[in-house]
């Protein structure tokens, strides 16, 4: 393995991590290792891309399920039990528990930001000033807003009552639209990525609704 790592210019930790299968290795690591073994990297990179798309769909579906567990806040609960953070709760119970709502807001808002950051990472972390130039007909934002949303600082701003949830949800949606427009121009906006963008935007929208529910009860 030492000779392989040296030839591939890959650290031992990255090589063993890739071989264990606990985490999907980066395309660069896959290519370096496969070529060090004297094989054609192209089919391995295709398999890696297919695996990444499958994981993205699975992850997005799970997050979407978690988000929709609190759909009752918009009147969609119908009195049925829902599962939130592993707890079986009825809508009226959860609505009466402000602390649980606050926890749900943080969990879902952070999940939405994580989705957006994941997409940002996949795109090679383009600078905020670059993303800000990718305005669409329905969205236009500034460098500062892009940086602020990707940092996740808006979550604390809502908690502190400094920012209105609806304003944040709108800004979040605009940043997501800019990122998606950037991905489209670069030719990397596949179905899995579009789905993840949608989940992120819906997640922040739901989080904002929860924040408003908390505000109404405090």
Secondary structure, DSSP 8 states (H G I E B T S, - for coil): -HHHHHHHT--HHHHHHHHHTSS---HHHHHHHHHHTT--HHHHHHHHHHHHHHHHHHHHHHHHHHHHTTGGGGT--TT-EEEETTEEEEHHHHHH-HHHHHHHHHHHHHHHHHHHHHHHHHTT---HHHHTT---SS----HHHHHHHHHTHHHHHHHTTSS-HHHHHHHHHHHHHHHHHHHHHTT---HHHHHHHHHHHHHHHHHHHHHHHHHHH-
